[in-house]
Amino acid sequence: MQIYKETLDIINRYSKKPEPFEPGEKTFWDDPHISRSMLEAHLSQNHDAASRKVETIDRTIDNLFKAGALKPGMRLLDLGCGPGLYAQRLAMAGMEVVGVDISEHSIGYARAAAEELNLPVEYHCVNFFDLEFQNEFDAVIQVYGELNTFPEALLVQLLAAVKKALKKDGVFIFDVSTRKLRTQNKIQNNWYYSDQGFWRPGRHLVLEMCFDYPDRDLWLNQYIIIDESGCKVYRNWFHDYSLEAVKELLSKAGFKLKTVWNDLTGSVYTGDGEWIAVIAQKNS
Ligand SMILES: C[S@@+](CC[C@H](N)C(=O)[O-])C[C@H]1O[C@@H](n2cnc3c(N)ncnc32)[C@H](O)[C@@H]1O
């Protein structure tokens, strides 16, 4: 029957290892249903899938203040702020905070939370690649491995925008995952049926696959979603980092490495962690 032939053709096409960073659906952060599911995932305290748990976020902020990287009165840009879990805490600690995210649902939640707490956080629903800030911030933060997800050409663009947004001597604080995290947290080839779930509000089939590109420290988690309207493929690309690769990236982008930890809560750097957390300073 034609329907089975077409389905198998599609699955056959997506079973082949794609070229590095070959995109799937344009983006899923701003899909109405998926971004609602994502917001739930950000807020869940049962897992760390989209944001870290509140207890870790509090320890992260404590660490950044204790290390002197952040201070009350500083102006800070939170890139990919999601529902504002960091932004609202940083504002409570006396910083002037601007949060940027592409997800309308997350920004809507963040704005409502700031209003309820009477916090003057400025939130913008905007793509990182359309940023136009210039010499405005003492610090930019980008938390939870967002830098892992872009191909080099976009990274160059993003880091140039961060540099431009920072004042002289401003700092860029971020974390990136290492190969260790990827090989521990990988999805296996797997499938499941759901009446409603993360990907779709109605019944659908999920086919999960992963592809490894070990010589490039690159990894793909791929999700083929089949519902009554057809078949779509979503791709999460992760380019993992070593400290050497982080240093090279920063030096090319005009930053110097100031501090390195195993994670943003300030765990001592050991060289074999799942994350590398960095404070980098804009070269003058
Ligand atoms: C892994 S989440 C981390 C969220 C937040 N930093 C946290 O740790 O709670 C990445 C965030 O980046 C946002 N994002 C992804 N691509 C983006 C883009 N091109 N422009 C703006 N925001 C983007 C997503 O909507 C999401 O909220």
The ligand as an ORCA input file, in Angstrom:
! r2SCAN-3c Opt
* xyz 0 1
  C      19.078     24.504     27.172
  S      17.976     25.845     27.299
  C      18.679     26.716     28.662
  C      17.773     27.771     29.251
  C      18.370     28.551     30.437
  N      19.660     29.132     30.117
  C      18.473     27.653     31.636
  O      19.551     27.058     31.825
  O      17.490     27.550     32.375
  C      18.412     26.850     25.893
  C      17.552     28.086     25.709
  O      18.045     28.786     24.554
  C      16.934     29.261     23.804
  N      17.372     29.392     22.401
  C      17.774     28.390     21.566
  N      18.133     28.888     20.375
  C      17.952     30.239     20.463
  C      18.158     31.303     19.554
  N      18.620     31.090     18.312
  N      17.889     32.562     19.971
  C      17.418     32.799     21.223
  N      17.199     31.824     22.132
  C      17.468     30.557     21.754
  C      15.858     28.219     24.005
  O      14.564     28.722     23.773
  C      16.089     27.796     25.455
  O      15.304     28.542     26.336
*
